[in-house]
Amino acid sequence: EVQLQQSGPELVKPGASVKMSCKASGYTFTSYVMHWVKQKPGQGLEWIGYINPYNDGTKYNEKFKGKATLTSDKSSSTAYMELSSLTSEDSAVYYCAREEGNPAWFAYWGQGTLVTVSA
Amino acid sequence: QIVLTQSPAIMSASPGEKVTMTCSASSSVSYMHWYQQKSGTSPKRWIYDTSKLASGVPARFSGSGSGTSYSLTISSMEAEDAATYYCQQWSSNPPTFGGGTKLEIK
């Protein structure tokens, strides 16, 4: 069974950075691209970018370049996202989602990590 | 980027009623995916490649469309179908989502 287990909620101060994790199990980690998606409270979904754990190749939504950095660790089957220079606009739930299929879609989702930016 | 506009934003239906929600793209796309999200939970894959049901999705759901107009239909509303549904495209970068249709049970 494919599972994506995300790290717990974060309370961070404005200007700080936060790094969250997404541990994959139930499949070969390097065989599938991992995406990250943002959802602000009560709002819709926004694609941040993806990482290919096979070769660490990344692609970002232009809007999140300089804000998000995606990495992965093959040894632990874990994907990471670091958000920098946090503001209140970054307060949201962040999901990791595994890609599948052709045309590709987001077939499996983590439970989400809530990031709250507050002084 | 391609903007997806879902309508209506909010709707309600009685048990047994037929439900149709639409997703309009700002430019032509080759397909549409749909996700279901219930309050406090992560989105679930629901319909992919316009009309294919994900594993476990009831047969009362269907998807159709082409070009700039796509729809999701429930043939007979059930209480468990109350949720927010999002459409999503990746015909061109970046992948984008619609704003969602919140479906409530009457």
Interface residues (C-beta under 8 A of the other chain):
Chain A: G44 L45 E46 W47 K59 N61 E62 Y95 A97 G101 P103 A104 W105 F106 A107 Y108 W109 G110 Q111 G112
Chain B: S30 Y31 H33 Y35 T41 S42 P43 K44 R45 Y48 D49 A54 Y86 Q88 W90 S91 N93 P94 P95 T96 F97 G98 G99 G100
